[in-house]
Amino acid sequence: METTEAFEGLRCFDCGERVDAMATGRCPDCGGILDPAYDYDAVSLSTGGPVASMWDYEAVLPFPAASANRMGAGGTPLVVCPELADRMGVDRVFLKDEGRNPTGTFKDRGAAVSVAAAAAAGADDVALSSAGNAGHAAAAYADAAGLDAHVFLPERAGFTQKAMVEVHGGDLHVAGGEEAQIGDAGRAYERAMADNEAWQSVKTFVTPYRHDGKKTMAYEVID
């Protein structure tokens, strides 16, 4: 598995335990959330110019851009909103337009990194439960990486989210009836994961790499 120079593996948020970079789930010692660790002193976080994509920050991502399926996530514009600023009584307001991402939400960032991690680990299948948008993003990035995505959504998820999972070749599972909540999808996902040990989870805080990809929003705002 090729990683970036500053990437130091995974560390538990709670107890500080170091864990193998390909681990998923919670800390084996205390059950805490795992987080990618970096030697930030060894890199510069500024791109020094316009940001084309989230992979402009590959120095503080676990995998080099060349090893990931770059569908164009990130590099979204800050939009000046003078009318909103007037209503709020402040000088300026900017909105980060994450709708410009390939699947239309900020979920692309987490999907890009977590699917890259699954591919690097040799997985053939990824899985998650979602309210909708994350499932769409996971299916899209898995398809681009040549992986199968198993997506568990509640019945009340939007038609578009369900349809787009299937458009990208995802294996869609709809949980519960019309009143089903995300928890119903989560329970269906957990049962399926127990029966399919080879599947790699790309669910938030089960994979450490979903939240790692999302941090690039902050870097872009600062740059």
N, C-alpha and C positions, 0 to 999 in steps of 0.2 A: 504494500500500500504506500503510494507516494503522498507525502504530506508537505506542507510549507515549512520553511526553516524555523519560524517562530513558534509553531504549534508544539506544545509540550504534552499533549494527551489530555485526559479528563481528570477533573478534580471535583470532589463533593463540596457543594455549597455549605453543608452543615458541619461536617467533621474534618474536611480538608484531605481526606484519603485520596491518593492517586489511583486511577483506574485505567485499564487498557483503553486505547483510543477507539477500539471497535466495540466496546461494551454498550449495551442498551439497558433500559430499565433504571432502577434506582441504585444508590450506593449499596454494595454488598455488605458493608459494615454497619451502616446506621439507617439505611432506607432514604437518605437525602437525595436531592436532585443533583445530577451530574452536570458539569459545565466545562466546555472546552477551555483549556488554559494556554496562555501565550506568554512569550518573553517580549513584552511590549517595549522594553528598552532597546530591543534589537531592530525595531522597524520605525518608519515614519508613517503616520496615519493620514497625512495630507497627500492628495493626488497632484496638487500643484496646478490644477486646471479643471476644465469641465469633466464631469463624471459621465461616462458612457453607460456603465452598468455596475451592478454590485460587485462584480469580479474585479473592478479597479482596486478593490481593497483585499485582493487575494493574500497579501502579506499577513493579514489578521483574520484569515479564514483557514480552515484546516487543510483544504485541498487546493492545489494549483488550478487556475482557471482552465488550463489545457485538459485536465482530467474530468471536468464537469461538462454536462450538456447545457451550454449557455444559450438559453432561449431569449435572452434580452431582459431579464429581470433587473430592476433597479435603474439608476440614472433618471429617476422620475423628477419632473420639474417642481419647483416651488412657485406657486401661483399667487400673485399679489391680489389682495381682496380689499380694495379701499372702502367699499360700502360696509363690509363687515367690520372693518376697523372703526368706522364712524359710529356704528351701532354699539360697539364695545367701549368707545371712548378712549381709544389708543391711537398712536401714530400710524402703525402699520401692522397688518396681519398677513401672514403667508400660510397657504395650505399646501401640503405635500400631496401631489396628485398621484396616488398609487393606482388609480384606475388605468394608468398608462402601461402597467405591467401586462405580460402576455395573457394571463387569465383574468385580469381586471381587478386584482386586489393585492394587498401587501403579503398575502399568504404565499405568493410566488417565491419570496425570498427564503422563507423557511423550507419550502419544498425543494428548491434548487440545491441547498446544502444537504438536507437530510437524505434525499434520493442519491446524491453523489456519494454520501457515506455508505449507503446500502450497497450501491454498485461496487464501491471500493472493497467492501467486506465480502463480495462474491455472492450476494443475495440474488435470487431470481424473482422474488415476490416482496412487495411492500404492502403494508396495511395500516389503516387508521379508522377511527370514528370521527365524525365531523358534523357540524351543523349545516355545512354546505360548501362554502368557498374553499376551505382547506382540502376537501375531498376532490374538488375540481382541479386544484393546483397539483395535488399529488398525482392524480391520474395523468395529467399533461406531462409532468416532468418524468414520471416513470416510463411513459410511452416513448419519450425522446431518448431515454437511457436504455431502452430495450427490456424493461422490467414489467412484470404484471402487477397491477395495483388492485387491491381489494378494499373497497370503500364502503363504510357503513354509515348511512344517513337515516335520520328519523323521517317518518312519513311526511311530516309537515315541512320538510326542507323544500325550497323552491323548485319549480319545474326546471328552470334553467340549470341549476346546480346538478340535479339528477341527470338531465340530458347530456350535459357536458362531460360528466364522468364517463358515460358510455361513448360519446363522440371520440374521446381519447383512448378508447379500448379498455377502460377500467371495468372491473367486476363489481357491479353495483349491488349492494344489499340494502333494502329498505326495511327499517325496523318499526314495528308497532302499527297502530291505527292512526286515525286523523289527529288524535290528541297526544301522540308519542312525542317525547322530548329527547334531547341529546343524550340523556342518561340511558334511554332504551337502546339507542344505537351503540353506546359504549358497552353495554352488557352483551349485546350481540357480537361486537368486536372481540371482547374478552373471551367469549366461548370459542369463537373461531380461532383466535390465537392459541388457545390451549390445545386445539386439535391440529394445528399446523405449525409445528415448532420451527420450521425452516423460514417462515415468513419473518421479515424484518419490519419492526414497527417504525412508523414515521409520525407517531402521535406526539403532540407537545408534551415535553418533560419525560416521555418514555425514551425517545431519541434525544440526545443532548444537542442535536444539530439544528432543530427547528428554530429555537430561540436564538441560536448563534447567527443564523442567516438574517434574522430580523434586525439585528443590531446595526446592520449597514444603513438602515434608514437614518439613524442618528448621525453616523459619519457623513452622510450626504448633506444633511441639514447644516452641519458645522462647516463643511467644506464650502 
